[in-house]
Amino acid sequence: MAVETREEDAIRGVVERLTSAYDETCTPEQVEAAVATAHAAFSERPVRDFVPVLVERKARALLTEAAN
């Protein structure tokens, strides 16, 4: 499995987890936008192993901020 495919799968998992976690405060579209924004912040980073974890943390922060 290619690195991009693993990362894409992991990012889809992030979207699913956050959609479930924020189902009462954010729409699925808001979750997808937050994940896309967070993912874009790491687009130029050469080491990709931890990108999904970092994306999830950043997206959670964005969604929590938006919900308040």
mmCIF file of the N, C-alpha and C atoms, coordinates in Angstrom:
data_MODEL
# 
_entry.id   MODEL 
# 
loop_
_atom_site.group_PDB 
_atom_site.id 
_atom_site.type_symbol 
_atom_site.label_atom_id 
_atom_site.label_alt_id 
_atom_site.label_comp_id 
_atom_site.label_asym_id 
_atom_site.label_entity_id 
_atom_site.label_seq_id 
_atom_site.pdbx_PDB_ins_code 
_atom_site.Cartn_x 
_atom_site.Cartn_y 
_atom_site.Cartn_z 
_atom_site.occupancy 
_atom_site.B_iso_or_equiv 
_atom_site.pdbx_formal_charge 
_atom_site.auth_seq_id 
_atom_site.auth_comp_id 
_atom_site.auth_asym_id 
_atom_site.auth_atom_id 
_atom_site.pdbx_PDB_model_num 
ATOM 1   N N  . MET A 1 1  ? 0.844   -1.180 0.000  1.00 0.00 ? 1  MET A N  1 
ATOM 2   C CA . MET A 1 1  ? 0.000   0.000  0.000  1.00 0.00 ? 1  MET A CA 1 
ATOM 3   C C  . MET A 1 1  ? 0.886   1.238  0.000  1.00 0.00 ? 1  MET A C  1 
ATOM 4   N N  . ALA A 1 2  ? 0.590   2.166  -0.864 1.00 0.00 ? 2  ALA A N  1 
ATOM 5   C CA . ALA A 1 2  ? 1.382   3.394  -0.986 1.00 0.00 ? 2  ALA A CA 1 
ATOM 6   C C  . ALA A 1 2  ? 1.141   4.310  0.209  1.00 0.00 ? 2  ALA A C  1 
ATOM 7   N N  . VAL A 1 3  ? 2.117   5.145  0.463  1.00 0.00 ? 3  VAL A N  1 
ATOM 8   C CA . VAL A 1 3  ? 2.024   6.090  1.584  1.00 0.00 ? 3  VAL A CA 1 
ATOM 9   C C  . VAL A 1 3  ? 0.795   6.989  1.427  1.00 0.00 ? 3  VAL A C  1 
ATOM 10  N N  . GLU A 1 4  ? 0.546   7.481  0.207  1.00 0.00 ? 4  GLU A N  1 
ATOM 11  C CA . GLU A 1 4  ? -0.603  8.349  -0.019 1.00 0.00 ? 4  GLU A CA 1 
ATOM 12  C C  . GLU A 1 4  ? -1.906  7.643  0.298  1.00 0.00 ? 4  GLU A C  1 
ATOM 13  N N  . THR A 1 5  ? -2.007  6.393  -0.087 1.00 0.00 ? 5  THR A N  1 
ATOM 14  C CA . THR A 1 5  ? -3.229  5.630  0.160  1.00 0.00 ? 5  THR A CA 1 
ATOM 15  C C  . THR A 1 5  ? -3.450  5.433  1.650  1.00 0.00 ? 5  THR A C  1 
ATOM 16  N N  . ARG A 1 6  ? -2.391  5.102  2.377  1.00 0.00 ? 6  ARG A N  1 
ATOM 17  C CA . ARG A 1 6  ? -2.527  4.952  3.836  1.00 0.00 ? 6  ARG A CA 1 
ATOM 18  C C  . ARG A 1 6  ? -2.953  6.256  4.468  1.00 0.00 ? 6  ARG A C  1 
ATOM 19  N N  . GLU A 1 7  ? -2.344  7.342  4.027  1.00 0.00 ? 7  GLU A N  1 
ATOM 20  C CA . GLU A 1 7  ? -2.695  8.647  4.583  1.00 0.00 ? 7  GLU A CA 1 
ATOM 21  C C  . GLU A 1 7  ? -4.141  9.002  4.253  1.00 0.00 ? 7  GLU A C  1 
ATOM 22  N N  . GLU A 1 8  ? -4.558  8.774  3.023  1.00 0.00 ? 8  GLU A N  1 
ATOM 23  C CA . GLU A 1 8  ? -5.941  9.049  2.630  1.00 0.00 ? 8  GLU A CA 1 
ATOM 24  C C  . GLU A 1 8  ? -6.923  8.232  3.461  1.00 0.00 ? 8  GLU A C  1 
ATOM 25  N N  . ASP A 1 9  ? -6.616  6.959  3.667  1.00 0.00 ? 9  ASP A N  1 
ATOM 26  C CA . ASP A 1 9  ? -7.465  6.100  4.505  1.00 0.00 ? 9  ASP A CA 1 
ATOM 27  C C  . ASP A 1 9  ? -7.526  6.630  5.931  1.00 0.00 ? 9  ASP A C  1 
ATOM 28  N N  . ALA A 1 10 ? -6.394  7.045  6.454  1.00 0.00 ? 10 ALA A N  1 
ATOM 29  C CA . ALA A 1 10 ? -6.342  7.565  7.820  1.00 0.00 ? 10 ALA A CA 1 
ATOM 30  C C  . ALA A 1 10 ? -7.136  8.864  7.929  1.00 0.00 ? 10 ALA A C  1 
ATOM 31  N N  . ILE A 1 11 ? -7.052  9.709  6.931  1.00 0.00 ? 11 ILE A N  1 
ATOM 32  C CA . ILE A 1 11 ? -7.789  10.971 6.944  1.00 0.00 ? 11 ILE A CA 1 
ATOM 33  C C  . ILE A 1 11 ? -9.290  10.707 6.859  1.00 0.00 ? 11 ILE A C  1 
ATOM 34  N N  . ARG A 1 12 ? -9.697  9.735  6.071  1.00 0.00 ? 12 ARG A N  1 
ATOM 35  C CA . ARG A 1 12 ? -11.116 9.356  6.028  1.00 0.00 ? 12 ARG A CA 1 
ATOM 36  C C  . ARG A 1 12 ? -11.581 8.897  7.407  1.00 0.00 ? 12 ARG A C  1 
ATOM 37  N N  . GLY A 1 13 ? -10.721 8.158  8.102  1.00 0.00 ? 13 GLY A N  1 
ATOM 38  C CA . GLY A 1 13 ? -11.035 7.733  9.464  1.00 0.00 ? 13 GLY A CA 1 
ATOM 39  C C  . GLY A 1 13 ? -11.181 8.913  10.404 1.00 0.00 ? 13 GLY A C  1 
ATOM 40  N N  . VAL A 1 14 ? -10.335 9.919  10.239 1.00 0.00 ? 14 VAL A N  1 
ATOM 41  C CA . VAL A 1 14 ? -10.427 11.136 11.051 1.00 0.00 ? 14 VAL A CA 1 
ATOM 42  C C  . VAL A 1 14 ? -11.785 11.802 10.815 1.00 0.00 ? 14 VAL A C  1 
ATOM 43  N N  . VAL A 1 15 ? -12.173 11.922 9.553  1.00 0.00 ? 15 VAL A N  1 
ATOM 44  C CA . VAL A 1 15 ? -13.466 12.538 9.221  1.00 0.00 ? 15 VAL A CA 1 
ATOM 45  C C  . VAL A 1 15 ? -14.596 11.757 9.880  1.00 0.00 ? 15 VAL A C  1 
ATOM 46  N N  . GLU A 1 16 ? -14.558 10.443 9.799  1.00 0.00 ? 16 GLU A N  1 
ATOM 47  C CA . GLU A 1 16 ? -15.609 9.615  10.403 1.00 0.00 ? 16 GLU A CA 1 
ATOM 48  C C  . GLU A 1 16 ? -15.665 9.793  11.914 1.00 0.00 ? 16 GLU A C  1 
ATOM 49  N N  . ARG A 1 17 ? -14.508 9.756  12.573 1.00 0.00 ? 17 ARG A N  1 
ATOM 50  C CA . ARG A 1 17 ? -14.475 9.910  14.035 1.00 0.00 ? 17 ARG A CA 1 
ATOM 51  C C  . ARG A 1 17 ? -14.986 11.277 14.460 1.00 0.00 ? 17 ARG A C  1 
ATOM 52  N N  . LEU A 1 18 ? -14.526 12.317 13.770 1.00 0.00 ? 18 LEU A N  1 
ATOM 53  C CA . LEU A 1 18 ? -14.933 13.661 14.155 1.00 0.00 ? 18 LEU A CA 1 
ATOM 54  C C  . LEU A 1 18 ? -16.388 13.936 13.812 1.00 0.00 ? 18 LEU A C  1 
ATOM 55  N N  . THR A 1 19 ? -16.883 13.372 12.730 1.00 0.00 ? 19 THR A N  1 
ATOM 56  C CA . THR A 1 19 ? -18.299 13.519 12.393 1.00 0.00 ? 19 THR A CA 1 
ATOM 57  C C  . THR A 1 19 ? -19.162 12.924 13.504 1.00 0.00 ? 19 THR A C  1 
ATOM 58  N N  . SER A 1 20 ? -18.746 11.792 14.004 1.00 0.00 ? 20 SER A N  1 
ATOM 59  C CA . SER A 1 20 ? -19.467 11.151 15.104 1.00 0.00 ? 20 SER A CA 1 
ATOM 60  C C  . SER A 1 20 ? -19.322 11.945 16.402 1.00 0.00 ? 20 SER A C  1 
ATOM 61  N N  . ALA A 1 21 ? -18.121 12.411 16.689 1.00 0.00 ? 21 ALA A N  1 
ATOM 62  C CA . ALA A 1 21 ? -17.862 13.127 17.942 1.00 0.00 ? 21 ALA A CA 1 
ATOM 63  C C  . ALA A 1 21 ? -18.561 14.488 17.987 1.00 0.00 ? 21 ALA A C  1 
ATOM 64  N N  . TYR A 1 22 ? -18.713 15.133 16.848 1.00 0.00 ? 22 TYR A N  1 
ATOM 65  C CA . TYR A 1 22 ? -19.281 16.478 16.800 1.00 0.00 ? 22 TYR A CA 1 
ATOM 66  C C  . TYR A 1 22 ? -20.656 16.505 16.139 1.00 0.00 ? 22 TYR A C  1 
ATOM 67  N N  . ASP A 1 23 ? -21.350 15.375 16.154 1.00 0.00 ? 23 ASP A N  1 
ATOM 68  C CA . ASP A 1 23 ? -22.632 15.284 15.449 1.00 0.00 ? 23 ASP A CA 1 
ATOM 69  C C  . ASP A 1 23 ? -23.703 16.217 16.000 1.00 0.00 ? 23 ASP A C  1 
ATOM 70  N N  . GLU A 1 24 ? -23.585 16.632 17.239 1.00 0.00 ? 24 GLU A N  1 
ATOM 71  C CA . GLU A 1 24 ? -24.593 17.515 17.820 1.00 0.00 ? 24 GLU A CA 1 
ATOM 72  C C  . GLU A 1 24 ? -24.270 18.997 17.641 1.00 0.00 ? 24 GLU A C  1 
ATOM 73  N N  . THR A 1 25 ? -23.030 19.317 17.296 1.00 0.00 ? 25 THR A N  1 
ATOM 74  C CA . THR A 1 25 ? -22.642 20.724 17.213 1.00 0.00 ? 25 THR A CA 1 
ATOM 75  C C  . THR A 1 25 ? -22.182 21.161 15.823 1.00 0.00 ? 25 THR A C  1 
ATOM 76  N N  . CYS A 1 26 ? -21.806 20.227 14.978 1.00 0.00 ? 26 CYS A N  1 
ATOM 77  C CA . CYS A 1 26 ? -21.288 20.574 13.647 1.00 0.00 ? 26 CYS A CA 1 
ATOM 78  C C  . CYS A 1 26 ? -21.888 19.660 12.592 1.00 0.00 ? 26 CYS A C  1 
ATOM 79  N N  . THR A 1 27 ? -22.067 20.211 11.414 1.00 0.00 ? 27 THR A N  1 
ATOM 80  C CA . THR A 1 27 ? -22.549 19.407 10.293 1.00 0.00 ? 27 THR A CA 1 
ATOM 81  C C  . THR A 1 27 ? -21.394 18.579 9.731  1.00 0.00 ? 27 THR A C  1 
ATOM 82  N N  . PRO A 1 28 ? -21.696 17.512 9.019  1.00 0.00 ? 28 PRO A N  1 
ATOM 83  C CA . PRO A 1 28 ? -20.624 16.742 8.369  1.00 0.00 ? 28 PRO A CA 1 
ATOM 84  C C  . PRO A 1 28 ? -19.780 17.605 7.428  1.00 0.00 ? 28 PRO A C  1 
ATOM 85  N N  . GLU A 1 29 ? -20.411 18.586 6.794  1.00 0.00 ? 29 GLU A N  1 
ATOM 86  C CA . GLU A 1 29 ? -19.674 19.476 5.892  1.00 0.00 ? 29 GLU A CA 1 
ATOM 87  C C  . GLU A 1 29 ? -18.678 20.336 6.665  1.00 0.00 ? 29 GLU A C  1 
ATOM 88  N N  . GLN A 1 30 ? -19.062 20.787 7.853  1.00 0.00 ? 30 GLN A N  1 
ATOM 89  C CA . GLN A 1 30 ? -18.149 21.566 8.691  1.00 0.00 ? 30 GLN A CA 1 
ATOM 90  C C  . GLN A 1 30 ? -16.962 20.716 9.133  1.00 0.00 ? 30 GLN A C  1 
ATOM 91  N N  . VAL A 1 31 ? -17.238 19.453 9.455  1.00 0.00 ? 31 VAL A N  1 
ATOM 92  C CA . VAL A 1 31 ? -16.164 18.540 9.859  1.00 0.00 ? 31 VAL A CA 1 
ATOM 93  C C  . VAL A 1 31 ? -15.210 18.328 8.692  1.00 0.00 ? 31 VAL A C  1 
ATOM 94  N N  . GLU A 1 32 ? -15.754 18.058 7.525  1.00 0.00 ? 32 GLU A N  1 
ATOM 95  C CA . GLU A 1 32 ? -14.908 17.844 6.353  1.00 0.00 ? 32 GLU A CA 1 
ATOM 96  C C  . GLU A 1 32 ? -14.073 19.074 6.039  1.00 0.00 ? 32 GLU A C  1 
ATOM 97  N N  . ALA A 1 33 ? -14.655 20.254 6.189  1.00 0.00 ? 33 ALA A N  1 
ATOM 98  C CA . ALA A 1 33 ? -13.915 21.494 5.936  1.00 0.00 ? 33 ALA A CA 1 
ATOM 99  C C  . ALA A 1 33 ? -12.795 21.686 6.956  1.00 0.00 ? 33 ALA A C  1 
ATOM 100 N N  . ALA A 1 34 ? -13.067 21.390 8.207  1.00 0.00 ? 34 ALA A N  1 
ATOM 101 C CA . ALA A 1 34 ? -12.042 21.519 9.250  1.00 0.00 ? 34 ALA A CA 1 
ATOM 102 C C  . ALA A 1 34 ? -10.893 20.547 9.001  1.00 0.00 ? 34 ALA A C  1 
ATOM 103 N N  . VAL A 1 35 ? -11.226 19.324 8.627  1.00 0.00 ? 35 VAL A N  1 
ATOM 104 C CA . VAL A 1 35 ? -10.189 18.328 8.338  1.00 0.00 ? 35 VAL A CA 1 
ATOM 105 C C  . VAL A 1 35 ? -9.385  18.747 7.111  1.00 0.00 ? 35 VAL A C  1 
ATOM 106 N N  . ALA A 1 36 ? -10.059 19.250 6.099  1.00 0.00 ? 36 ALA A N  1 
ATOM 107 C CA . ALA A 1 36 ? -9.347  19.704 4.895  1.00 0.00 ? 36 ALA A CA 1 
ATOM 108 C C  . ALA A 1 36 ? -8.409  20.866 5.207  1.00 0.00 ? 36 ALA A C  1 
ATOM 109 N N  . THR A 1 37 ? -8.873  21.794 6.023  1.00 0.00 ? 37 THR A N  1 
ATOM 110 C CA . THR A 1 37 ? -8.036  22.927 6.428  1.00 0.00 ? 37 THR A CA 1 
ATOM 111 C C  . THR A 1 37 ? -6.823  22.446 7.207  1.00 0.00 ? 37 THR A C  1 
ATOM 112 N N  . ALA A 1 38 ? -7.071  21.552 8.158  1.00 0.00 ? 38 ALA A N  1 
ATOM 113 C CA . ALA A 1 38 ? -5.975  21.020 8.966  1.00 0.00 ? 38 ALA A CA 1 
ATOM 114 C C  . ALA A 1 38 ? -4.993  20.233 8.104  1.00 0.00 ? 38 ALA A C  1 
ATOM 115 N N  . HIS A 1 39 ? -5.503  19.434 7.194  1.00 0.00 ? 39 HIS A N  1 
ATOM 116 C CA . HIS A 1 39 ? -4.653  18.616 6.330  1.00 0.00 ? 39 HIS A CA 1 
ATOM 117 C C  . HIS A 1 39 ? -3.794  19.500 5.425  1.00 0.00 ? 39 HIS A C  1 
ATOM 118 N N  . ALA A 1 40 ? -4.381  20.568 4.923  1.00 0.00 ? 40 ALA A N  1 
ATOM 119 C CA . ALA A 1 40 ? -3.642  21.481 4.052  1.00 0.00 ? 40 ALA A CA 1 
ATOM 120 C C  . ALA A 1 40 ? -2.463  22.122 4.784  1.00 0.00 ? 40 ALA A C  1 
ATOM 121 N N  . ALA A 1 41 ? -2.604  22.317 6.078  1.00 0.00 ? 41 ALA A N  1 
ATOM 122 C CA . ALA A 1 41 ? -1.524  22.927 6.863  1.00 0.00 ? 41 ALA A CA 1 
ATOM 123 C C  . ALA A 1 41 ? -0.268  22.061 6.898  1.00 0.00 ? 41 ALA A C  1 
ATOM 124 N N  . PHE A 1 42 ? -0.433  20.780 6.635  1.00 0.00 ? 42 PHE A N  1 
ATOM 125 C CA . PHE A 1 42 ? 0.700   19.853 6.678  1.00 0.00 ? 42 PHE A CA 1 
ATOM 126 C C  . PHE A 1 42 ? 1.106   19.353 5.292  1.00 0.00 ? 42 PHE A C  1 
ATOM 127 N N  . SER A 1 43 ? 0.602   19.994 4.246  1.00 0.00 ? 43 SER A N  1 
ATOM 128 C CA . SER A 1 43 ? 0.837   19.493 2.889  1.00 0.00 ? 43 SER A CA 1 
ATOM 129 C C  . SER A 1 43 ? 2.301   19.506 2.467  1.00 0.00 ? 43 SER A C  1 
ATOM 130 N N  . GLU A 1 44 ? 3.082   20.423 2.980  1.00 0.00 ? 44 GLU A N  1 
ATOM 131 C CA . GLU A 1 44 ? 4.484   20.528 2.569  1.00 0.00 ? 44 GLU A CA 1 
ATOM 132 C C  . GLU A 1 44 ? 5.454   19.810 3.513  1.00 0.00 ? 44 GLU A C  1 
ATOM 133 N N  . ARG A 1 45 ? 4.940   19.124 4.483  1.00 0.00 ? 45 ARG A N  1 
ATOM 134 C CA . ARG A 1 45 ? 5.806   18.424 5.434  1.00 0.00 ? 45 ARG A CA 1 
ATOM 135 C C  . ARG A 1 45 ? 6.312   17.129 4.814  1.00 0.00 ? 45 ARG A C  1 
ATOM 136 N N  . PRO A 1 46 ? 7.614   16.891 4.849  1.00 0.00 ? 46 PRO A N  1 
ATOM 137 C CA . PRO A 1 46 ? 8.169   15.711 4.189  1.00 0.00 ? 46 PRO A CA 1 
ATOM 138 C C  . PRO A 1 46 ? 7.878   14.401 4.925  1.00 0.00 ? 46 PRO A C  1 
ATOM 139 N N  . VAL A 1 47 ? 7.803   14.434 6.231  1.00 0.00 ? 47 VAL A N  1 
ATOM 140 C CA . VAL A 1 47 ? 7.528   13.215 6.997  1.00 0.00 ? 47 VAL A CA 1 
ATOM 141 C C  . VAL A 1 47 ? 6.021   13.110 7.163  1.00 0.00 ? 47 VAL A C  1 
ATOM 142 N N  . ARG A 1 48 ? 5.443   12.033 6.635  1.00 0.00 ? 48 ARG A N  1 
ATOM 143 C CA . ARG A 1 48 ? 3.992   11.899 6.565  1.00 0.00 ? 48 ARG A CA 1 
ATOM 144 C C  . ARG A 1 48 ? 3.412   10.978 7.643  1.00 0.00 ? 48 ARG A C  1 
ATOM 145 N N  . ASP A 1 49 ? 4.258   10.280 8.391  1.00 0.00 ? 49 ASP A N  1 
ATOM 146 C CA . ASP A 1 49 ? 3.786   9.262  9.326  1.00 0.00 ? 49 ASP A CA 1 
ATOM 147 C C  . ASP A 1 49 ? 2.795   9.782  10.359 1.00 0.00 ? 49 ASP A C  1 
ATOM 148 N N  . PHE A 1 50 ? 3.002   10.978 10.861 1.00 0.00 ? 50 PHE A N  1 
ATOM 149 C CA . PHE A 1 50 ? 2.171   11.492 11.937 1.00 0.00 ? 50 PHE A CA 1 
ATOM 150 C C  . PHE A 1 50 ? 1.134   12.509 11.466 1.00 0.00 ? 50 PHE A C  1 
ATOM 151 N N  . VAL A 1 51 ? 1.048   12.737 10.184 1.00 0.00 ? 51 VAL A N  1 
ATOM 152 C CA . VAL A 1 51 ? 0.124   13.737 9.656  1.00 0.00 ? 51 VAL A CA 1 
ATOM 153 C C  . VAL A 1 51 ? -1.320  13.453 10.076 1.00 0.00 ? 51 VAL A C  1 
ATOM 154 N N  . PRO A 1 52 ? -1.845  12.249 9.968  1.00 0.00 ? 52 PRO A N  1 
ATOM 155 C CA . PRO A 1 52 ? -3.239  12.031 10.390 1.00 0.00 ? 52 PRO A CA 1 
ATOM 156 C C  . PRO A 1 52 ? -3.498  12.382 11.857 1.00 0.00 ? 52 PRO A C  1 
ATOM 157 N N  . VAL A 1 53 ? -2.566  12.068 12.727 1.00 0.00 ? 53 VAL A N  1 
ATOM 158 C CA . VAL A 1 53 ? -2.729  12.404 14.148 1.00 0.00 ? 53 VAL A CA 1 
ATOM 159 C C  . VAL A 1 53 ? -2.738  13.918 14.330 1.00 0.00 ? 53 VAL A C  1 
ATOM 160 N N  . LEU A 1 54 ? -1.820  14.591 13.670 1.00 0.00 ? 54 LEU A N  1 
ATOM 161 C CA . LEU A 1 54 ? -1.746  16.046 13.769 1.00 0.00 ? 54 LEU A CA 1 
ATOM 162 C C  . LEU A 1 54 ? -2.977  16.712 13.155 1.00 0.00 ? 54 LEU A C  1 
ATOM 163 N N  . VAL A 1 55 ? -3.454  16.164 12.055 1.00 0.00 ? 55 VAL A N  1 
ATOM 164 C CA . VAL A 1 55 ? -4.661  16.687 11.418 1.00 0.00 ? 55 VAL A CA 1 
ATOM 165 C C  . VAL A 1 55 ? -5.852  16.544 12.361 1.00 0.00 ? 55 VAL A C  1 
ATOM 166 N N  . GLU A 1 56 ? -5.969  15.390 12.999 1.00 0.00 ? 56 GLU A N  1 
ATOM 167 C CA . GLU A 1 56 ? -7.101  15.185 13.909 1.00 0.00 ? 56 GLU A CA 1 
ATOM 168 C C  . GLU A 1 56 ? -7.057  16.181 15.062 1.00 0.00 ? 56 GLU A C  1 
ATOM 169 N N  . ARG A 1 57 ? -5.897  16.386 15.629 1.00 0.00 ? 57 ARG A N  1 
ATOM 170 C CA . ARG A 1 57 ? -5.770  17.350 16.736 1.00 0.00 ? 57 ARG A CA 1 
ATOM 171 C C  . ARG A 1 57 ? -6.136  18.763 16.293 1.00 0.00 ? 57 ARG A C  1 
ATOM 172 N N  . LYS A 1 58 ? -5.613  19.163 15.154 1.00 0.00 ? 58 LYS A N  1 
ATOM 173 C CA . LYS A 1 58 ? -5.878  20.518 14.655 1.00 0.00 ? 58 LYS A CA 1 
ATOM 174 C C  . LYS A 1 58 ? -7.355  20.674 14.294 1.00 0.00 ? 58 LYS A C  1 
ATOM 175 N N  . ALA A 1 59 ? -7.944  19.682 13.650 1.00 0.00 ? 59 ALA A N  1 
ATOM 176 C CA . ALA A 1 59 ? -9.356  19.739 13.270 1.00 0.00 ? 59 ALA A CA 1 
ATOM 177 C C  . ALA A 1 59 ? -10.243 19.769 14.518 1.00 0.00 ? 59 ALA A C  1 
ATOM 178 N N  . ARG A 1 60 ? -9.912  18.987 15.533 1.00 0.00 ? 60 ARG A N  1 
ATOM 179 C CA . ARG A 1 60 ? -10.678 19.032 16.793 1.00 0.00 ? 60 ARG A CA 1 
ATOM 180 C C  . ARG A 1 60 ? -10.644 20.431 17.387 1.00 0.00 ? 60 ARG A C  1 
ATOM 181 N N  . ALA A 1 61 ? -9.484  21.054 17.374 1.00 0.00 ? 61 ALA A N  1 
ATOM 182 C CA . ALA A 1 61 ? -9.373  22.412 17.905 1.00 0.00 ? 61 ALA A CA 1 
ATOM 183 C C  . ALA A 1 61 ? -10.233 23.385 17.089 1.00 0.00 ? 61 ALA A C  1 
ATOM 184 N N  . LEU A 1 62 ? -10.213 23.263 15.778 1.00 0.00 ? 62 LEU A N  1 
ATOM 185 C CA . LEU A 1 62 ? -11.028 24.131 14.928 1.00 0.00 ? 62 LEU A CA 1 
ATOM 186 C C  . LEU A 1 62 ? -12.510 23.928 15.194 1.00 0.00 ? 62 LEU A C  1 
ATOM 187 N N  . LEU A 1 63 ? -12.934 22.679 15.322 1.00 0.00 ? 63 LEU A N  1 
ATOM 188 C CA . LEU A 1 63 ? -14.350 22.375 15.541 1.00 0.00 ? 63 LEU A CA 1 
ATOM 189 C C  . LEU A 1 63 ? -14.800 22.819 16.931 1.00 0.00 ? 63 LEU A C  1 
ATOM 190 N N  . THR A 1 64 ? -13.954 22.625 17.914 1.00 0.00 ? 64 THR A N  1 
ATOM 191 C CA . THR A 1 64 ? -14.293 23.059 19.269 1.00 0.00 ? 64 THR A CA 1 
ATOM 192 C C  . THR A 1 64 ? -14.439 24.577 19.316 1.00 0.00 ? 64 THR A C  1 
ATOM 193 N N  . GLU A 1 65 ? -13.524 25.261 18.646 1.00 0.00 ? 65 GLU A N  1 
ATOM 194 C CA . GLU A 1 65 ? -13.598 26.722 18.575 1.00 0.00 ? 65 GLU A CA 1 
ATOM 195 C C  . GLU A 1 65 ? -14.863 27.180 17.860 1.00 0.00 ? 65 GLU A C  1 
ATOM 196 N N  . ALA A 1 66 ? -15.215 26.513 16.786 1.00 0.00 ? 66 ALA A N  1 
ATOM 197 C CA . ALA A 1 66 ? -16.410 26.872 16.026 1.00 0.00 ? 66 ALA A CA 1 
ATOM 198 C C  . ALA A 1 66 ? -17.685 26.604 16.817 1.00 0.00 ? 66 ALA A C  1 
ATOM 199 N N  . ALA A 1 67 ? -17.666 25.577 17.658 1.00 0.00 ? 67 ALA A N  1 
ATOM 200 C CA . ALA A 1 67 ? -18.852 25.218 18.437 1.00 0.00 ? 67 ALA A CA 1 
ATOM 201 C C  . ALA A 1 67 ? -19.099 26.174 19.591 1.00 0.00 ? 67 ALA A C  1 
ATOM 202 N N  . ASN A 1 68 ? -18.062 26.874 20.012 1.00 0.00 ? 68 ASN A N  1 
ATOM 203 C CA . ASN A 1 68 ? -18.220 27.799 21.159 1.00 0.00 ? 68 ASN A CA 1 
ATOM 204 C C  . ASN A 1 68 ? -18.595 29.183 20.750 1.00 0.00 ? 68 ASN A C  1 
# 
